[in-house]
């Protein structure tokens, strides 16, 4: 009986070891798959472009991660450069990388980066945004580009997409090293968070929201971590949602634009994220971009079109407003046959 017991235990040990090895192999397979998904780009790298992973810090000491896109044929002259970020809640493997890829194919050095607190960039807590810090992120990108030997620091521009378009305008206003700025599908996040779409939020509603956010701060302080808001986009849509929600879903939640690190694809912002946006209108000094040039691009059918039009009216010359016929907001995220890259190329070639 004793011999049988020892053999039984030995057999069980072998079985457990085999089971553990099987689980380990399965975990490795899952991790490998997750890594492959995380490294996935939502666009193909142009054959004439080189992509390099880079790291730099902003003025607050937060480490930012980016992809530097360079034309394979660079010549002997330093390159004009463009920093790109956005949309709000996206990562560099999505729209900003696509833009950088396209601009590098046209002869520019182009840096797509993850903003602070998101993607592969640093900053705690995660999944939070700031009008100040995210404006600074653009200037930090200009820092990085201006230190590269193959880049002409006097020829640096920026492109902001969606919510990062507002930050791009704010950065251009304050950072005189930026020689030209372009935006597509612009959102002014401080305006929409503090006033709602089309400025429809009443003073009473604003007060109620601020009171709720104040109570949430106590809860977060008691818990030691900020609570996350419900997902901005559902995992499935029923078909009766507003058209712009369907459009967002079609980009962020499908193979077209999904990325596991993207907040809009796979997560949500913190509940208290709107707080710093409520009292900081980032386009207050938009006139100070002048005399440097401004190009705003929006879709004719975009729900966000009014942001670009109002920014254009508030800005000083030189400025251009381009309305893309029949285009919706997300068409300017990735549709290379809709995004006016020829116009962007001509704009930056002229002004950088």
LINNORPE-V230751 format. One record per backbone hydrogen bond with DSSP energy under -0.5 kcal/mol. CO is the residue of the C=O (numbers start at 0). NH is the residue of the N-H. If there is no record, write none. Layout:
CO;NH, CO;NH
This chain:
0;4, 1;5, 2;6, 3;7, 4;8, 5;9, 6;10, 7;11, 8;12, 9;13, 10;14, 11;15, 12;16, 13;17, 14;18, 15;19, 16;20, 17;21, 18;22, 19;23, 20;24, 21;25, 22;26, 23;27, 24;28, 25;29, 26;30, 27;31, 28;32, 29;33, 30;34, 31;35, 32;36, 33;37, 34;38, 36;39, 45;48, 47;71, 49;69, 51;67, 53;65, 55;63, 57;60, 61;57, 62;121, 63;55, 64;113, 65;53, 66;68, 66;111, 67;51, 68;109, 69;49, 71;73, 78;151, 79;108, 80;156, 81;110, 82;158, 83;112, 84;160, 85;95, 86;88, 86;89, 88;262, 88;263, 90;93, 92;41, 93;97, 94;98, 95;99, 96;100, 97;101, 98;102, 99;103, 100;104, 101;105, 102;107, 103;106, 108;81, 109;68, 109;111, 110;83, 111;66, 114;117, 116;126, 117;120, 121;116, 126;269, 129;133, 130;134, 131;135, 132;136, 133;137, 134;137, 134;138, 135;139, 136;140, 137;141, 138;142, 139;143, 140;144, 141;145, 142;146, 143;146, 144;147, 147;150, 149;78, 150;152, 151;154, 154;80, 155;178, 155;179, 156;82, 157;181, 158;84, 159;183, 160;86, 160;163, 161;164, 161;165, 161;186, 162;166, 163;167, 164;168, 165;169, 166;170, 167;171, 168;172, 169;173, 170;174, 173;175, 174;177, 176;178, 178;292, 179;157, 180;294, 181;159, 182;296, 183;161, 186;165, 186;188, 187;191, 188;192, 189;193, 190;194, 191;195, 194;200, 195;198, 196;199, 201;205, 202;206, 203;207, 204;208, 205;209, 206;210, 207;211, 208;212, 209;213, 210;214, 211;215, 212;216, 213;217, 214;218, 215;219, 216;220, 217;221, 218;222, 219;223, 219;224, 226;270, 241;244, 241;245, 242;246, 243;247, 244;248, 245;249, 246;250, 247;250, 247;251, 248;252, 250;253, 250;256, 253;256, 253;257, 258;261, 260;118, 261;265, 262;266, 266;231, 268;228, 269;272, 270;273, 271;274, 272;275, 273;276, 273;277, 274;277, 276;279, 279;281, 280;283, 282;285, 284;287, 285;288, 286;289, 288;291, 292;180, 293;319, 294;182, 295;321, 296;184, 296;185, 297;323, 298;301, 301;304, 303;306, 303;307, 304;308, 305;309, 306;310, 307;311, 308;312, 309;313, 310;314, 317;293, 319;295, 320;322, 321;297, 321;323, 322;324, 323;299, 323;326, 326;300, 326;301, 327;330, 327;331, 328;331, 329;332, 329;333, 330;334, 333;335, 334;337, 334;338, 338;340, 339;343, 340;344, 341;345, 342;346, 343;347, 344;348, 345;349, 346;350, 347;351
